[in-house]
Amino acid sequence: MDKIVIRNRIRELRFKSDEMTQQALADQVGITRQTVIALEKGKYYPSLELAFRIAKTFGVPLEELFEVVP
């Protein structure tokens, strides 16, 4: 079975949001800055609840935040 790879646009959306810092995002969604770093590097996949909180923070639908890489 092939491994599913999911890419996210968190870093890009942070910069489009007045260059929001990793710490500011972490504070808004209730995680650590280290978790934001791991998310941006693709080393950690968030829970569905966290994914929705991040999408809501940026005002985008979930499918604009995450995409499956073929």
N, C-alpha and C positions, 0 to 999 in steps of 0.2 A: 504494500500500500504506500502510495506517495505521500510525503509530508506536505501539509498545506502551509504555504508561506503567506503571511498577511503583512502588507506594507501600510504604514500610516502617514498622515500628513500633519502630525502634531507640531513638529518643529516649524514647518512652513506656516501653519496657522498661528502659531505664537508670534512670529515675526510680523504677520499681517495684522495682528491685534496690538498695535502700538508697541511692538517688540517686547511682548510680555515675557518676563523671566520664567525660568523653570520653577523657581521657588513660588512665584505668584500663581502659576498654574497649579502647583502642588497644593498650595493653601486653599485655592478655590474648590478643588475637587476632593480634598481630604486624604492626600497621599504624601509621601516624602519626595524630596527633590531627586533622590537616588532612583526612585521608581519612575519618575518622568524621564530621567536619563536612559534607563533600561528600556522604556517604551519607545523612545525616539530611535534607539539603536536596533530595535526589533528583537531584543533579547528577552522581552517579557510581553505576554499577551494579557490584556486586562480582562477582568470579569465583565460580563454583559452590563451590569449595573455601572461599573466605572466607565466603560466605553460610552454609555449614554450620558453620564455626567460630563465627560470631556466634550462630547459633541454639543451638549447644551451650552457649555461654557463658551464655545466658539460660535454658537448659533447656526450650526450646520447639521444636516441629517447624518445619521451614522454611516451611511454608505459613501458620504463625501469625506469622511475621516479615515475610514479603513477600506482597503481593497485587497482582494485575493490576487496574488501574483501567479500567472499561469506557469 
